Structure formats: C-alpha cells, structure tokens
Amino acid sequence: MAEPRWLDDQEQRAWRAFIAAQRVVNGRIEQQLQRDAGMPHTYFEILVRLADADDGRLRMSELAVSTLGSRSRLSHAVNRLEKVGWVRREGIESDRRGQVAIITEEGRQKLKDTAPGHVETVRQAVFDALSPEQVDQLLDICATLTRHSGGTYDSAIWEPKASGTPAQ
C-alpha cells in the first residue's frame, strides 16, 4: 500500500479556506433562496437551466448533467417543481423511456421574481470581495478543478464561446 500524500501546511490552509468559503457562500445563497422564494438552490438552478435552454426544455438526462445531479435526485426535484406548477414533463415520442422537463410560464415568473435577490446575494457573498483579477483566477481555478474531477459536467456554462465571451 502506497504512503498517503499528506497535505503540506500551505495546502492544508488552502483546503480549509476552500471548505469554509464554500460553506459560507452556499449557506448564504441557500438561506436567501429559502427566505425569498421558498425553494432550495437546487430548484433555482433547475429553473435557470430550463429557462436558458431552447424552448425552455431539456431532456432529463441533459438536465442531470447540467446540474451535476443524479437522475434520481433530479427526478425528485422535478416532481416537486411540477407540484408547484413551475415545471412540467412530457414524454419523447422517439424514446419511450425518455422525458423532457419544460419550464412553465409560472416557473419563468418565479425565476424572474427571484433572480434580483439571488444575484445580489451572489454579488455580496462572492464578487464584492474580489478584484477583477481575482474573479479571473476564481473562474480558472473552478474550471480546472471541475475538468480535473473526471466527472460529467456541462462546461458550456463557463467555457468561452468562439468569440471569447462566456456562454450564457
């Protein structure tokens, strides 16, 4: 058995700072969304992905990839979003087992009503504390860590388009 590759002092401090920042930022965002919209961040992210998609619809498998969630967890979340009328599902004629999730007009309105408070919380929790250079570094670090994970993810949400601007 190989000897563990222990973290040195600087790596340990960086790791602990990363964990603390992640928890603080996620906690603030989660608290704001629950308070102002009555939904967890996961549900908000699903609505955003659907609103950004062509015709407001995505295959459930594509939605799972874009939200970095498991299919079973996503199915549960979409069930809840269906119950409140923000999303609906349809079968796919060419694939009897496949389904698409579609954002409803009520879901679009909820997103529109919720987005200003959410973006202000993101700005306060993250971007107000960073210089433009640090924002560039944050993007580079996060994209690198995600690519290095070897997992399935939708890099189109942060990778630049051919014109050099990030995808929306």
Secondary structure, 3 states (H helix, E strand, C coil): CCCCCCCCHHHHHHHHHHHHHHHHHHHHHHHHHHHHHCCCHHHHHHHHHHHHCHHHEEEHHHHHHHCCCCHHHHHHHHHHHHHCCCEEEEEECCEEEEEEEEECHHHHHHHHHHHHHHHHHHHHHCHHHCCHHHHHHHHHHHHHHHHHCCCCCCHHHCCECCCCCECC
